[in-house]
Amino acid sequence: MKTRITQIAAAAFFAFLLIAGNAQADGKDLSSASLEAITEPKMEVENWMINEIYWNRTDAAFLLDYVSESHLELENWMVDDTAWENVIVNSEENEKEAGLVVEPWMINDKVWDK
């Protein structure tokens, strides 16, 4: 109950500061004429946007740029066994999680009955 009263009082104080701070604010008035002077950049339609072949394909990979396989090469480090020997990962050694522990605050009725 005490927490709720404190939160309500803090929210009211913050709202009071916002209202009081804005009461004496000196600002520039915006008129519709000043808003009309704002120009947006010209939108351009690109070829892919109106290409029916592009939009009628159901393959999601079509959205990515294709690289011809002739440019792909198998390099020596990719097939070298010594480069991959150190990469062996034993997940049981690296990830040891502590067991779940029930802490006193978790079962304290005073904590949950606020």
N, C-alpha and C positions, 0 to 999 in steps of 0.2 A: 504494500500500500504506500509505503514511504517513497519507493522508487517512482511510482506513478505520479505522485504529487510533485516530486522533484522534476520529472520529465515535463509535466504540464507547465510548471513554473518556468523552466528553462525555455520551452517553446514560446510561452507568452512573452518572456523578456526579449527573446530574439525577434519576435514579430514586432514588439514595441520599438526595438532599435531600427528595424527596417522602415517602419512607418515614420518614426521621428527623423531618421536620416534623410528620407526622401521629401520631407515636408518643406525644407528650405533649399531644395536642389535647384540650381540654376542651369538650365539646359537650352539647347537650341530647338526651336519648334520646327518640325518637319512639315513641309507643305507638299502638296501633290506635284507641284512644279519641280521641286528638287528630286523627287523620285522618278520623274519622267526623263531626267537627264542621264540616268543610269543606262548604259548600253551593254547588252550581252554580246558575247562573241558569236560570230556567224556560225551556224551549224553546217557541217559539211556531210554529205552522204557519200560514203565510200562504196566501192564496187561490191565488196563482200556483203554489205548490208542489203543489197537488192538482188543478190544472186540466188535464184531459186534452188540451184543445185546445193548450195551451202546449207540452206534451211530445211530442205527436204530429206537430207541424210539423217538417219537415226543413229549412226555410229558416233559415239562421243569422242573417239580418238580423232575424228576429222577436225575437231576444234584445235588440235595441237599441230604444230608445224612438223611436217614429215622430214626425216633425214634419210636420204637414200642409203641403203646398206653397203654400197660400194665404198663409202667413206669410213665405215666402221672397221676397225682392225683389231685383231687379237694381239695384245702386247705381251712381252716376255714375263713381266711381273704378275700377269693375270694367271699364268699357268705354272709359275714357279712354286713348288711345294714348300720351300723354306720360307717364303713370304707369308704363307698361311698357317704355319705350324704354331705361331704365337697367338693366333686368333682364337684358339679353342677356348670356349667359355664353359665353365661348370657353374650352372645357375644355382646349385645347392650351396656351393661355397661362397658365392658372392652375395646371395640374398638370404640372410638369416633374419627372419622377423621374430620379434619378441611375441610371446603368447599374450592373449588378451587378458587384461587384469581389471577386475572390478574395484574401482577406487571408492573410498568412503562417500564422497560427494554424490556419486551416482545412485546410491541407495538411501541417501538422507532425505527423509520426508520434508524437512524444512526447506530444502532447496526446491522441491517440486510443487509445494503447496503455496507458493507465493501468490 
